[in-house]
Amino acid sequence: MGVEWKDNIDIADALERVADLLEEQDAMPFRVTAYRKAAASIARWPKPVAEVLASKGQAGLRELPGVGKSIAAAVAELVRTGQWELLERLERESSPEQLLASVPGIGPELARRIHEELGVRTLEELEQAAHDGHLERVEGFGPRRGQQVRDLLEARLGRARRGFARKREGTDEGPRPEVGLLLQVDEEYRRKAAAGALRTIAPRRFNPTGEAWLPVMQRTLEGWRVRALFSNTAVAHQQNATREWVVLYFDKDGVEGQCTVVTAHGGPLDGRRVVRGREVECLAYYGVESEETEAPQPGA
């Protein structure tokens, strides 16, 4: 019997998983992109798509940006049956050894040993093993190869999920939310996360037990849809900052981007929350005299 797929985030995760599996099989890029765009649209849609389906059918789903006929049918299958035949087939076809061997520097034999000796089945588990030292215990691995795998997986897995735009923080390209709005969301997110008042998800990266520990919050302010969650990158874990660095994804009228909010250490903003790359604007927001600031530690 299938599980219930009523939450937009869970449905978006399923679409992203299919995109990942298709990409691993060297599927046509437009197919991979289509699933990622639909996942991004559904993840940030303000109304549960299960309700859209119930009230308007698949035609209503096709009104969502990036959701075409086939993806609307897939979403309907997930919501109504708790299963998705395509996802299940792709999962069956993607053996752990084949997946691990897709990482440069790991051939079929080494992939087999990693799977058998460490029980690693996914790239996220491989990344965890590369960071906690377990990978170097496998014959054929040493510190140099372990670092290579860490770097490759950081690049491969580190891209933001659900197709949000990958704009560089601190650029001047296009409109973006005021720092006051971003800091407001950051404050609310951290306060509610500390109180245990937010829904939590189980991230795939750096989460060997599968625990649902990562709080997620979505807000709409001044027309901007903002999604907040703690940073779950390798750097955040190394700096013990997974409960301090907050990543914000935002979009409005087709403009999308992301930023990271951290606590400044040193300089006139010392101890204050700042948006990385926008320290000058934060100085004005806090009413601090403009002088050379010490940039906060890098975030996600």
ABEGO torsion letter per residue (X at the ends): XBBBBABAAAAAAAAAAAAAAAAAAGBBAAAAAAAAAAAAAAAABABBAAAAAAAAEAAAAAABBGBBAAAAAAAAAAAAAGBBAAAAAAAAABBAAAAAAABBGBBAAAAAAAAAAAGBABAAAAAAAAAAGAAAABBGBBAAAAAAAAAAAAAAAABBBGGBBBBBBGBABEBBBBAAAAAAAAAAAAAAAAAGABBBBBBABGBAAGBBABBBBBBBBGGBBBBBBBBABAAAAAAGAAAABBBBBBBBGGBBBBBBBBBBBEEAABGBBBBBGAAAAAAAAAGBBBBBBBBBBBBX
